């Protein structure tokens, strides 16, 4: 049995016109000899009747404290509605189909309501339905605990459903259908002429997803990478071939540029002039206990530096205020990340980045790097200029 998993996002199933285009993609795969598993997100976006944000706002409007277990039960309805509607659309087109919830598809999760992790998949029911010749439409973004409680997988969870099912079913390919034609080298809202990246390695797409590119969810990418599931990102609304993600060889030094905004920088110094290792441990332990995630960490005898989401910047200042520390907070920052597996074999990439920003009077506040990523912290007001000059410098 040749299996393909096709995931359709909210805009792809939002109305009869978009569903018609999605159905055409599904039928094409079926006619090419594939057994097709379809994963769907809730229909539309905030304000649409069954969108996830609409359901969240409905629950909040009651005014009582939100119980995460009950909220997951409510939120799971959006994807279930989409699955039933898509199955009916396929039946109308003459193709037998069946809708399954995440639990009926065999997806078992932990009990972390709202951000559940998939701990196992029993694909028996899905395989049985495929064996009957049906197209299986699975509600994304959800699963059940071993005790039968319905859970949701967090934002982007339908991508995770698709790649996890693709792995469990040993699918030939997982296709992520969305409203863009593939993964772009850079955000087209900043560089309108940005081109689609036709091929990416698992490493590159993982880094791009983790550093702000929003086409595929980071957890979904990690599953695809770890399980070697071929992944393709395509548009529901065109015939473009999209972006293929898999094992590959580097073709350029820098493949793409991702970015994140609304970031605050934190510098912590000792009032007596020098931070001890114990001070550094204390700083990060306090933040961890408060549930605050930090990034771009830098530790030296003189200071500890890192960034956080801007919304928690003041809270960080309050937590670290003491007789021992001087805390400097800088809001209004942005993180720019240059990603490319090819930089591993090329010297001087960091020098080019620093020189390019300096030549264009862009203040570089902080940098960190790994084997295939260089991340730079700049003022948010200079972010677009920085991306444009780096885009030109590396010939993207």
N, C-alpha and C positions, 0 to 999 in steps of 0.2 A: 504493500500500500504506500503510494507516494502522497505524503501529507504536506500541506502548506497552511500556515497560520497567517491570517490577515487581520490586522487591528485597525479599526476606524475610530478616529477621535470625534469629539462632540460636534464639531462643525460639519463632519462628514455624514452625520446621521440626523442633523437638526431639523430638516424639512423634507417634503416629498422629492424635491428636485435633487438635493444632495444625496438622499438615499437611493435615488434612481441611478446616479453615477456610481455609488458604492456597490449596488447590486450588479451593475455591469462588470465591475472588476472581479467580483466573486464568481459570476457566471463564466467569465473568460478563463479563470483558473480551473474551474470545474470542467469546462470543455477541453482543456489542455490535458486532462487525465489526472488531476490532483483530487484527493480527498480534502475538502476544505473545512477548516475550523476558523470561524470568525469571532473576534473579540471586539466588543463595543464599549465605548464610554457613554456616559449619560448624554442626552440630547441637548445640544446648544450650550449657551454660556449664561452667566449670571443674568437673571431676569426672565429667561425662558422657563416655562412651567416646571420642567423636570430636571433642570441643571443642578449640579451638586451645590453650587453657591446659593441657588434659590431655596433648596431644601434646608441648608444651614440657616439662612435668614428666617425661614418659616419657624424652625425650632427656637431660634433666639427671640422671635416676636412674642412668644408666650410669656417670657419674663422670668421663668423659673431657672434654677441652675441646670446646666446641661450635663446629663449623665452620658459618658462616652460610649457605654454599651448600647444605650437606647439610640444615641445619635448614629452609630454605625448601622443599626437596624433600619433607621430612616434613610440614610444616605445610600444604602445598597439598593433601594427602590429605583433610583434613577437609571442605573445600568440594567436592571431587570426589565424595566419598561422598554428601554432601547433594544434589548435582546429580543423581546417578544415582537416588537414592531418590525425589526429587521427580518425575523423569521417569517412573519406574515408577508412582507414585501417579496421575499424569495418564493414563497408558496404561490403568490399571485403571478409571479413570472414563470411558474411551471416547474420550479425546482424544490423538491421536498426538503424541509428544514425543520429543526427543532431548537427551541431556546432552552438553555440551561443556566441556572445560577452558578456562582463560583463554587459553592459547596457541591452541587450536583455534578460539576465538572471534575470533582475530586481534589479541589485545592484546600489543603489543610494549613492553618497558620498558628502562630502563637497567640497569646491572649492580650497583646498590646493594642487595645482598641484605638482606632484612628491612625495607627502607624504599624499595623501588623506585618510580620515577616512570614513569608511562605516557608514552611518547614518540610513540606512533602506534597506530592501530587500522585493520586491514583488515577491513571488515565483510562481505567477499564470502561467506564460508562461512555466516555467520549469515543473510544475505539469501537464499542458496540454499535453506537449510533452511526458512525462512519461506515461500519460494515453493512449497515442496512441501506446504505446509499444516500444518507441524508447529509445535508450541510448542517454543521453544528454551530450554533450561535451562542457564545458564552458571554455572560455579563462580566465585564472587567472590573478591576478595582476592589475585588472582594474575595473572601473565602470563609471557611468555618474553622472553629477550634475543634480539638479532639472531643470536646464536650458538646458540640453542636451549636455554639454561639456564633452568630454572624459577625464578621470583622471586615474592616476596610483597610486598604494597603497604603493610604496616604496619597498625596498629590502625585499625579503621573502613574497611579497604580495600574491602569489598564495596559500601559506599556509593559509593566512587570508581569502581569497576567499572561500577555502574549508570548514573551520570551521564555517564561517558565513552562508554559504549555508546549511551546516549540521544543524545548529540551526534553520534557517528559515523553512527548510523542515521537521524538526523533525526526522532527520535520525537516524537509529539505531546505526550507526557507521560511523566515518570518518577515512579513512585510508590514511596516508601520505606515499607514496612510494618514495624511494630515492635509493642511491647507497650504503647505509650501511644497516645492518640487524636489526638495532634497536638503542636505546639510550644506549651508553656505560657508564660504571661507571666513566671512565676517557678517555681522548683522546688516542686512540690506537697508535698514532704516538709516544707518550711518553711511554706508557705502552702497548707493543704489545699483552700481554696476557690478557688485560682488557676484562671483560665479559659483555655480554649484560644484561641490567636490564630488567627483564621480566615484572615487574609491577612498576609503579610510580604513586604517587598521583599528582593531579593537582598542589598543592602547590610546590612540589618538581620540577616538570618539568618547572613551571613558574620561579622558582629561578635559575634553571640550564640554561634556555634560556636567562634570564636577565644578567647572569654572564659569558656568553661567549660560552656556548654549542650551536652549530650551527645546530642541527638536525631539530628543529622546531622553527619557528619565534616567538618571545615573544608575539606579538599581537595576533597571531593565538591561542597560548596557553591560553592567557587571555580570549578570547572568549569562548573557550572550557570549561574553568574553570567556568566562570560566568554563562554559559548556560547549564552546566552539559552535554556536548556533549562527549560521549565516543570516545576516540582517540587512534589510533594504528599507530605506526611507523614501517614500514616494508621495505624490499628490493624488488625492481622489479626483481632482477636477481637470487634470490634463493627462496626456499619454507619455509624459516625460519619464525616462528610465530611472531617474532618481539617483540615490547614493547607495552603493554597495559597501557593506562593512564586514570585514573578515580578517584573516591573516594576510599580510601583504608586506611588500618591501617599500622602504622610503623612496619617495619620488621628488621630494623637495625639502629644503631645510626647515621652513616654517609652513605648516599646512593651513592653519587657521588662527584666528584671534577671537577669543571669547572675552566677555566683560561682565562685571557685577557692579551695581550702584548701591547707594544708600549704605555706605560703610563708614565706620568711624575708626580712627587710629588711636591707640592707647600707648603712651610711653610711661613707664614706671621707673623712677630713680630713687635711690636711697638718700635720705637727708644728710647722712654722714658721709656720703660720697661714693660708697661702693656697696653693691648688692652681693649678698652671700648666696651660695647654692640653696641654703635653707630658705632665704627670702623668695627665690624663684619658685621653689616648690610650694611655698605658702600662697603665692599669688595665683598660680594655676589651680591649686586645690580649692581655694575659695570660689573661683569662677566655676569650676566643675560642679561643686556642691550646689551652686545656684542654678545649674542647668544652662550655663552660658557657653556657647561654642566659640572658640577662638581660631584664628587663621593667621597665616604669615608670621609665625612666631620667630622672634630673634632674641637671643640671650647673650649678654656680654657682662663683664664685671661692672660696667657703668650703668647699665639699664636693661630693662626687659621691654620689648616692643611687640605688639600684635594688633590685629584688627578684629572688630566685632560688627555685627549688624548695628546700624545707627540707632535703631529703636531701643537698644539696651545700653547705649553708650553712657547715659547718665547713671544708670544703675551700677555699671562697672565702676564709675568714679566713686559712688557711695560705698560700694563693697570694699574698695581698696584704700579708701581714705584712712589714714592712721598717723600716729606720731612718727612712724619710721619712713613712710614713703611720700614722695612727691609724684602726683599723678597728673599727666598732661593729656587732655582729650581734644581731638581734632575731628569734628564732624565734616560732612560734605566731601567724602573721598570716594574714589572708584578704583576697582581692581581690574587691570588689563592683563590677560594671560596669552602669551604666544605659545602655540603648541605645534610640535612637529617631531616625528620620530627620527627625521634626518639630522637634527641638530646634535645627536649623539656622536656623530663622526666628523663634526665641523668645529674648528676652533674659532673663537672670537665673536660668537653670536651675541653674548652678553655685552661685549664692547660696542658692537654695532647698535644695540638697543639703547644703551646709555648715551652714546654719542648722538644718535638721531634725536632723542628727546632733548638733549642739551642744546643742539643746534637750533631747535625750534622753540626754545625758551619755555619748555615744559618742565615743571618742577617734579623731580623724582623723589618721592617721600620714603619709599621702602621697596626692597626687592627680595624675592626668594626664588629658588629654582630647583628643579629636579632633572632627571635624565632627559625628559622630552618637553619640559615646560619652564618658561620664564614668566614670572608674575611681577607686575609693577604696580605700585600704589601711586596714584596721582590725584590731584584735586578733581572733583566731579565736573567742574566747569571747564577743565582742560581735557576731559576724557575723549570726546569726539575728535579733537585735533590730534591727540596722541595716537588714536587708532588709525586715523587717515595717514599720518606720516609714517607709521610703522608698516601699514599696508603697502605703501609705495616703496619703502626701503627694501622690503623683502619680496617685491614683485608678485604679490598675490592677485 
